[in-house]
Amino acid sequence: QVLLVESGGGLVQPGGSLRLSCTASGTNFNTYHMGWYRQAPGKQRELVASITSGGTTYYANSVRGRFTISRDNDKNTVVLQMNSLKFEDTAVYYCNRALVPARFSWGQGTQVTVSS
């Protein structure tokens, strides 16, 4: 069974930065397209960034130019660098498979709170 563990969230002021990390165990991580999702209170979970097994990236319009997704296949890790954070980035952030319908079991996520 694949286990996803997200970390790196926290409380940050508007304009600040955070670096989220997701480590996957129990699978050959290299072959999967991966993504970062977020879910704000009262809203549906949305995909904010994805990276293919070959390294091609995609960003939602709301984060393009501010967030950067990367992966380290040797470490089974996907990273989301978040800069110029805004109030509306507040959410629980999750990683999972992307660009295909199938998903691993969701991890616990990591809370990002942008507040002054």
Summary of the structure (lengths in Angstrom):
residues: 116
radius of gyration: 13.2
end to end distance: 39.9
largest distance: 40.8
contacts: 342
relative contact order: 0.33
helix: 8%
strand: 47%
